[in-house]
Amino acid sequence: MIVAVVGPSGAGKDTLICGALAARPDLRLVRRVITRPTEAGGEDFEGVVPEEFARRQLRGDFALTWEAHGLFYGISKDQLTAPGDVIFNGSRAALPAAALRFPDLRVILVTAPDIVLAARLAARGRETPSDIRERLSRAAFEMPEGIDFQTV
């Protein structure tokens, strides 16, 4: 089973993923590849420059890729080869492609009020006030048609 945890920035996806990993020691976290410097903090991810991401994508290294907030994200195929259940921090916009690639995909939608999202985004210190307003404007994004999900 593959579990995608999705929702707006600041909703608490990483916190819920950490809780799931603690409750289910057999569950494996899929570490994302992101075109963001590793020093940016937050989740455990592999930071690469856009050119390296593009090279990997051309080689077919990724099971799933998407673009969000001016960054590229990828799930490496090699992280999905071992048996067992996996979980990753995903993107609502990438769900149609994910559902096609992963027939056993389960989706968890994490939500929070705008005031909570704004406070969490400001606390991380990665976004400008303008960036935060833009992210909040996308927080109400509708889930794609045909995607079954649970909301928390």
N, C-alpha and C positions, 0 to 999 in steps of 0.2 A: 504494500500500500504506500502511496505517496500522498503526503498531506501538504497542501499549500496554505499558508496563513497569510491572508491579504487584508488590506484596509488602508486608510489614510495614514500619512506620516504622523507619528506621535501618538497613535492609538494604543500602543502597547504590545505590538506584535512580538518583538524580541523578548519581552517579559513573559508573555504566554508561552513562547517556544521554550524558554529556559525552564519554566514550570513543567511543561510536557516532558522534557528530557529528564528532569529530576524524578518525575513520577513513573516514567517508562525507560529504564536503563537500556532496554533493547532497541529503543528508537534512536536513529542516527540523524544528526544534523547535516544537511547539505550546505557546505560552505560556498557562498556565491563568489563569482569573479565580477568585480565592479571597476569601472574606469574612474576610480576615485583614489586619492592617496591613502594608503593604509593608516597613516597618522591621523586621518580625519576622525578616527574613533568610531564608537558605536559597536555594532556586531562584529564578530570574527569573520572577516572576508579577505579575499585575495585582491589587493589593489594592483591594477595594471594600467599602462598608458593605452589610449585608444588604438594606436597602431598594433600593439600586442594583442589586444582584444580582437581586432579585425583579422590578424593572422590566424588566431585560434579558430575564429568563426569560419574562415575559408577552408581550414584543414578539417572542419567538421567535428571539432572537439566538444561542442556544446550540444546537450540534449534540448535546451531551451534557452532563448535569448529574448531580451526586450529592451526598450529604451524608455526611460522615465527621468524627468527632472534634469535633462541634459546629460545624463549618464547612460552607459550601456551596462546591462546586467546579464550574467550567464550562469547556467547550471551545467557543470562539466559532466559529460557522459560517464567518465570513470568513477564518479561518486555514486552512480546508480547501479553499478555492476554487482556489488555484494548483495547477498540475500538479506531480507528483512525490511522493516518499515523505515521510511525516511520522512523528514519534515524540512520545509524550507520557507523562508520569508519571500513571498511572491508578489506579483503585480496583478491587480484586477484586470488590467488591459491585456495581459498575456494569458489569461485563463482559457480563451478559446483554443489557442495553440497548445497549451498544456493539456487540455482535455483530449485533444487528438493524439498527442504523443504518449500520454499516460492514461490508459483506459481505467485504471483503478484509482484515479485521482480523487481525493477528498478535499473539500475547500472549507476553510473556517474564515469567516469575515469578522474582523475586529472593528468595533466602532467606539467613538467617544464624542462627547459634545465639543463644539468648536472652541469653547473657552479652555477646555482641557488640552485640546490639540495645540492651540496657540501657546499655552504656557509650556508644554513639553518641548515644542519646537524651539522656542526662545531659550529654554534651559540648555539644550544641546549645543548652542552657540555656532552651529554650522550654517544657518540661514540668516539672511538679512530680513528686516521687517517686510520688505517687498516680497521676498521669497516666501515668507510665512503667509502673507495674504494670498499669494498665488496658490500655495498648497491648500489653504483652507477653501479656496474657491473650487478645488477639485475633490474635496473631502466627500461630497454628496454623490460622487460618481455612481451610476447605476451598475449593477452586476450585469455582465453580458447574458444575452438570451441563451437558454438551454444549460446553464451552469447550476448544478445543485450545490447548495452551500448551507452551512449552519452559522448563525450569528451569535457572537459573544460580546 
